[in-house]
Amino acid sequence: MKKLSYALSATAMFVLPMLAAAQAAGNIQDLGQTIIDLINGVFVPLIFALAFVVFLFGIFQYFILGGSDEEKKQQGRSLMIWGIIGFFVMVSVWGLVNILVGTFDLNNSGPDLPQGPNVGG
């Protein structure tokens, strides 16, 4: 439980300044973009890193700690499988989002406005 509180406090150190910056946003579009940037820049890499750490700990537990203990080997195997499943789900969702963005032409740019004459420049 103590480790979980340390992890949550470390996460809060990165997230709270970004939320404070979101409060200074001028309009709802800026706030939405800030939230999307927060998700893409902090949460997604954090989840990938967490899945990678779970996978590495499973390898460590299987090969190092479970040298002669079958229960440790089974726990390590289980952690490796859950790490791989986590990677698979995250990459699948990422691929599905990219397919939907490409199919429905959903891009992050604004509308194409006609350019007026260049007066004075």
Kinemage of the C-alpha trace (Angstrom):
@kinemage 1
@onewidth
@group {chain A} dominant
@subgroup {mainchain}
@vectorlist {calphas} color= white
{ca met a 1} P 0.000 0.000 0.000
{ca lys a 2} L 2.895 2.315 0.741
{ca lys a 3} L 4.325 1.760 -2.735
{ca leu a 4} L 0.989 2.664 -4.292
{ca ser a 5} L 0.860 5.945 -2.382
{ca tyr a 6} L 4.408 6.760 -3.539
{ca ala a 7} L 3.447 6.024 -7.143
{ca leu a 8} L 0.326 8.181 -6.894
{ca ser a 9} L 2.218 11.070 -5.336
{ca ala a 10} L 4.911 10.846 -8.034
{ca thr a 11} L 2.194 10.894 -10.693
{ca ala a 12} L 0.546 13.879 -9.018
{ca met a 13} L 3.849 15.795 -9.191
{ca phe a 14} L 3.698 15.592 -12.986
{ca val a 15} L -0.061 15.988 -13.456
{ca leu a 16} L -0.978 18.838 -11.104
{ca pro a 17} L 1.173 21.532 -12.783
{ca met a 18} L -0.407 20.637 -16.117
{ca leu a 19} L -3.883 20.918 -14.633
{ca ala a 20} L -2.987 24.325 -13.219
{ca ala a 21} L -1.859 25.375 -16.688
{ca ala a 22} L -5.177 24.125 -18.047
{ca gln a 23} L -7.037 26.517 -15.755
{ca ala a 24} L -5.300 29.449 -17.386
{ca ala a 25} L -6.583 28.418 -20.820
{ca gly a 26} L -8.575 31.095 -22.580
{ca asn a 27} L -11.363 28.986 -24.020
{ca ile a 28} L -12.763 25.478 -24.045
{ca gln a 29} L -10.781 24.488 -27.147
{ca asp a 30} L -7.496 25.296 -25.416
{ca leu a 31} L -8.630 23.334 -22.363
{ca gly a 32} L -9.552 20.346 -24.532
{ca gln a 33} L -6.214 20.479 -26.329
{ca thr a 34} L -4.403 20.682 -22.989
{ca ile a 35} L -6.247 17.600 -21.732
{ca ile a 36} L -5.480 15.698 -24.936
{ca asp a 37} L -1.816 16.708 -24.688
{ca leu a 38} L -1.806 15.544 -21.062
{ca ile a 39} L -3.219 12.163 -22.015
{ca asn a 40} L -0.878 11.711 -24.985
{ca gly a 41} L 2.197 13.143 -23.294
{ca val a 42} L 1.899 11.731 -19.763
{ca phe a 43} L -0.675 8.999 -19.282
{ca val a 44} L -0.080 6.876 -22.395
{ca pro a 45} L 3.718 6.684 -21.925
{ca leu a 46} L 3.166 6.026 -18.215
{ca ile a 47} L 0.867 3.097 -18.977
{ca phe a 48} L 3.315 1.695 -21.555
{ca ala a 49} L 6.133 2.013 -19.016
{ca leu a 50} L 4.047 0.290 -16.365
{ca ala a 51} L 3.302 -2.639 -18.695
{ca phe a 52} L 6.999 -2.870 -19.562
{ca val a 53} L 8.012 -2.882 -15.882
{ca val a 54} L 5.445 -5.623 -15.148
{ca phe a 55} L 6.868 -7.675 -18.024
{ca leu a 56} L 10.468 -7.158 -16.853
{ca phe a 57} L 9.574 -8.036 -13.266
{ca gly a 58} L 7.912 -11.210 -14.565
{ca ile a 59} L 11.126 -12.133 -16.391
{ca phe a 60} L 13.172 -11.399 -13.271
{ca gln a 61} L 10.829 -13.434 -11.107
{ca tyr a 62} L 10.779 -16.362 -13.533
{ca phe a 63} L 14.498 -16.644 -14.183
{ca ile a 64} L 16.194 -15.203 -11.086
{ca leu a 65} L 13.847 -15.638 -8.136
{ca gly a 66} L 12.208 -18.815 -9.403
{ca gly a 67} L 15.376 -20.806 -9.987
{ca ser a 68} L 14.149 -23.785 -7.972
{ca asp a 69} L 10.737 -22.540 -6.762
{ca glu a 70} L 7.919 -23.546 -9.098
{ca glu a 71} L 5.482 -21.130 -7.449
{ca lys a 72} L 7.760 -18.157 -8.235
{ca lys a 73} L 8.137 -19.404 -11.800
{ca gln a 74} L 4.369 -19.588 -12.166
{ca gln a 75} L 3.958 -16.051 -10.774
{ca gly a 76} L 6.675 -14.778 -13.129
{ca arg a 77} L 5.040 -16.498 -16.104
{ca ser a 78} L 1.708 -14.937 -15.152
{ca leu a 79} L 3.235 -11.448 -14.924
{ca met a 80} L 4.930 -11.856 -18.309
{ca ile a 81} L 1.640 -12.928 -19.890
{ca trp a 82} L -0.228 -9.975 -18.343
{ca gly a 83} L 2.492 -7.599 -19.548
{ca ile a 84} L 2.217 -8.938 -23.093
{ca ile a 85} L -1.588 -8.730 -22.954
{ca gly a 86} L -1.277 -5.110 -21.787
{ca phe a 87} L 1.023 -4.253 -24.697
{ca phe a 88} L -1.304 -5.992 -27.150
{ca val a 89} L -4.393 -4.142 -25.903
{ca met a 90} L -2.652 -0.743 -25.928
{ca val a 91} L -1.211 -1.187 -29.422
{ca ser a 92} L -4.571 -2.493 -30.688
{ca val a 93} L -6.435 0.534 -29.340
{ca trp a 94} L -3.777 2.835 -30.799
{ca gly a 95} L -4.166 1.132 -34.193
{ca leu a 96} L -7.964 1.320 -34.033
{ca val a 97} L -7.833 5.034 -33.250
{ca asn a 98} L -5.498 5.618 -36.199
{ca ile a 99} L -7.796 3.622 -38.488
{ca leu a 100} L -10.787 5.695 -37.379
{ca val a 101} L -8.869 8.959 -37.806
{ca gly a 102} L -7.809 7.935 -41.320
{ca thr a 103} L -11.229 6.602 -42.309
{ca phe a 104} L -13.301 9.569 -41.169
{ca asp a 105} L -10.616 12.168 -41.967
{ca leu a 106} L -10.464 13.368 -38.366
{ca asn a 107} L -7.463 15.640 -38.097
{ca asn a 108} L -6.373 18.094 -35.445
{ca ser a 109} L -6.121 21.086 -37.750
{ca gly a 110} L -8.743 23.767 -37.962
{ca pro a 111} L -10.870 24.521 -40.990
{ca asp a 112} L -9.197 25.705 -44.185
{ca leu a 113} L -10.090 29.375 -44.433
{ca pro a 114} L -9.572 31.357 -47.610
{ca gln a 115} L -6.668 33.769 -47.525
{ca gly a 116} L -7.390 37.433 -48.114
{ca pro a 117} L -5.263 39.723 -50.216
{ca asn a 118} L -1.862 40.602 -48.806
{ca val a 119} L -2.273 44.308 -48.174
{ca gly a 120} L 0.708 46.244 -46.872
{ca gly a 121} L 3.220 43.512 -46.856
